[in-house]
Amino acid sequence: MSDHSVDDIRAHVKIYMMVFGALAVLTTVTVAVSYLDLSIGPAIALALLIATVKASLVALFFMHLKGEVQWILWTLLLTAIFFIFLMFIPLSAFADHIGTPIEAPASTHGDSGEHGAH
């Protein structure tokens, strides 16, 4: 026999259908927002906000990550630590003046452009 009862399966299907409906509504909202007369910055911010909500719904319910909150938080924390560490590599090079061109010593013969060009 199966571990899932008919009522459990119906509950899961109901959740999936609700998420599907939310994704359909959010897709319609995305299309409707594209017709608004917004400048580039707010339009991109709004589109990213809607896309983030849709991606979160897919990840939480269709990819079954809803029960993996602690694992996801640890992964995000580790990602943030690596990001900060990797940002300090170029900043430390900048602080040490690595890659800064060395200035040539001043010429002791006067202007070099005046030799023989009278």
Rosetta constraint file for C-alpha pairs under 8 A:
AtomPair CA 4 CA 8 HARMONIC 6.03 0.50
AtomPair CA 4 CA 9 HARMONIC 6.68 0.50
AtomPair CA 5 CA 9 HARMONIC 6.44 0.50
AtomPair CA 6 CA 10 HARMONIC 6.18 0.50
AtomPair CA 7 CA 11 HARMONIC 6.14 0.50
AtomPair CA 8 CA 12 HARMONIC 6.29 0.50
AtomPair CA 9 CA 13 HARMONIC 6.13 0.50
AtomPair CA 10 CA 14 HARMONIC 6.03 0.50
AtomPair CA 11 CA 15 HARMONIC 6.31 0.50
AtomPair CA 12 CA 16 HARMONIC 6.22 0.50
AtomPair CA 13 CA 17 HARMONIC 6.09 0.50
AtomPair CA 14 CA 18 HARMONIC 6.17 0.50
AtomPair CA 15 CA 19 HARMONIC 6.20 0.50
AtomPair CA 16 CA 20 HARMONIC 6.04 0.50
AtomPair CA 16 CA 61 HARMONIC 7.28 0.50
AtomPair CA 16 CA 62 HARMONIC 7.56 0.50
AtomPair CA 17 CA 21 HARMONIC 6.08 0.50
AtomPair CA 18 CA 22 HARMONIC 6.17 0.50
AtomPair CA 19 CA 23 HARMONIC 6.13 0.50
AtomPair CA 19 CA 57 HARMONIC 6.84 0.50
AtomPair CA 19 CA 58 HARMONIC 7.99 0.50
AtomPair CA 19 CA 61 HARMONIC 7.60 0.50
AtomPair CA 20 CA 24 HARMONIC 6.19 0.50
AtomPair CA 21 CA 25 HARMONIC 6.16 0.50
AtomPair CA 22 CA 26 HARMONIC 6.07 0.50
AtomPair CA 23 CA 27 HARMONIC 6.05 0.50
AtomPair CA 23 CA 54 HARMONIC 6.12 0.50
AtomPair CA 23 CA 57 HARMONIC 7.83 0.50
AtomPair CA 24 CA 28 HARMONIC 6.30 0.50
AtomPair CA 25 CA 29 HARMONIC 6.18 0.50
AtomPair CA 26 CA 30 HARMONIC 6.09 0.50
AtomPair CA 26 CA 50 HARMONIC 6.85 0.50
AtomPair CA 26 CA 54 HARMONIC 7.12 0.50
AtomPair CA 27 CA 31 HARMONIC 6.40 0.50
AtomPair CA 28 CA 32 HARMONIC 6.15 0.50
AtomPair CA 29 CA 33 HARMONIC 5.97 0.50
AtomPair CA 30 CA 34 HARMONIC 6.34 0.50
AtomPair CA 30 CA 47 HARMONIC 6.74 0.50
AtomPair CA 30 CA 50 HARMONIC 6.95 0.50
AtomPair CA 31 CA 35 HARMONIC 7.02 0.50
AtomPair CA 32 CA 36 HARMONIC 7.12 0.50
AtomPair CA 33 CA 43 HARMONIC 7.95 0.50
AtomPair CA 33 CA 47 HARMONIC 7.98 0.50
AtomPair CA 34 CA 43 HARMONIC 7.72 0.50
AtomPair CA 38 CA 42 HARMONIC 6.39 0.50
AtomPair CA 38 CA 43 HARMONIC 5.60 0.50
AtomPair CA 39 CA 43 HARMONIC 6.09 0.50
AtomPair CA 40 CA 44 HARMONIC 6.07 0.50
AtomPair CA 41 CA 45 HARMONIC 6.20 0.50
AtomPair CA 42 CA 46 HARMONIC 6.00 0.50
AtomPair CA 43 CA 47 HARMONIC 6.10 0.50
AtomPair CA 44 CA 48 HARMONIC 6.04 0.50
AtomPair CA 45 CA 49 HARMONIC 6.14 0.50
AtomPair CA 46 CA 50 HARMONIC 6.28 0.50
AtomPair CA 47 CA 51 HARMONIC 6.09 0.50
AtomPair CA 48 CA 52 HARMONIC 5.94 0.50
AtomPair CA 49 CA 53 HARMONIC 6.37 0.50
AtomPair CA 50 CA 54 HARMONIC 6.28 0.50
AtomPair CA 51 CA 55 HARMONIC 6.01 0.50
AtomPair CA 52 CA 56 HARMONIC 6.01 0.50
AtomPair CA 53 CA 57 HARMONIC 6.28 0.50
AtomPair CA 54 CA 58 HARMONIC 6.35 0.50
AtomPair CA 55 CA 59 HARMONIC 6.07 0.50
AtomPair CA 56 CA 60 HARMONIC 5.90 0.50
AtomPair CA 57 CA 61 HARMONIC 5.98 0.50
AtomPair CA 57 CA 62 HARMONIC 7.59 0.50
AtomPair CA 58 CA 62 HARMONIC 5.10 0.50
AtomPair CA 58 CA 63 HARMONIC 6.41 0.50
AtomPair CA 59 CA 63 HARMONIC 4.83 0.50
AtomPair CA 59 CA 64 HARMONIC 6.70 0.50
AtomPair CA 59 CA 65 HARMONIC 5.98 0.50
AtomPair CA 59 CA 66 HARMONIC 7.80 0.50
AtomPair CA 60 CA 64 HARMONIC 5.45 0.50
AtomPair CA 60 CA 65 HARMONIC 4.61 0.50
AtomPair CA 60 CA 66 HARMONIC 4.55 0.50
AtomPair CA 61 CA 65 HARMONIC 6.67 0.50
AtomPair CA 61 CA 66 HARMONIC 6.40 0.50
AtomPair CA 65 CA 69 HARMONIC 7.20 0.50
AtomPair CA 68 CA 72 HARMONIC 6.22 0.50
AtomPair CA 69 CA 73 HARMONIC 6.17 0.50
AtomPair CA 70 CA 74 HARMONIC 6.29 0.50
AtomPair CA 71 CA 75 HARMONIC 6.23 0.50
AtomPair CA 72 CA 76 HARMONIC 6.15 0.50
AtomPair CA 73 CA 77 HARMONIC 6.09 0.50
AtomPair CA 74 CA 78 HARMONIC 6.13 0.50
AtomPair CA 75 CA 79 HARMONIC 6.13 0.50
AtomPair CA 76 CA 80 HARMONIC 6.15 0.50
AtomPair CA 77 CA 81 HARMONIC 6.27 0.50
AtomPair CA 78 CA 82 HARMONIC 6.26 0.50
AtomPair CA 79 CA 83 HARMONIC 6.05 0.50
AtomPair CA 80 CA 84 HARMONIC 6.17 0.50
AtomPair CA 81 CA 85 HARMONIC 6.16 0.50
AtomPair CA 82 CA 86 HARMONIC 5.99 0.50
AtomPair CA 83 CA 87 HARMONIC 6.12 0.50
AtomPair CA 84 CA 88 HARMONIC 6.44 0.50
AtomPair CA 85 CA 89 HARMONIC 6.91 0.50
AtomPair CA 86 CA 90 HARMONIC 7.67 0.50
AtomPair CA 87 CA 91 HARMONIC 6.61 0.50
AtomPair CA 88 CA 92 HARMONIC 5.75 0.50
AtomPair CA 89 CA 93 HARMONIC 6.44 0.50
AtomPair CA 90 CA 94 HARMONIC 6.21 0.50
AtomPair CA 91 CA 95 HARMONIC 6.18 0.50
AtomPair CA 92 CA 96 HARMONIC 6.17 0.50
AtomPair CA 93 CA 97 HARMONIC 6.19 0.50
AtomPair CA 93 CA 98 HARMONIC 5.34 0.50
AtomPair CA 93 CA 99 HARMONIC 7.96 0.50
AtomPair CA 94 CA 98 HARMONIC 6.21 0.50
AtomPair CA 107 CA 111 HARMONIC 7.77 0.50
AtomPair CA 113 CA 117 HARMONIC 7.66 0.50
AtomPair CA 114 CA 118 HARMONIC 7.23 0.50
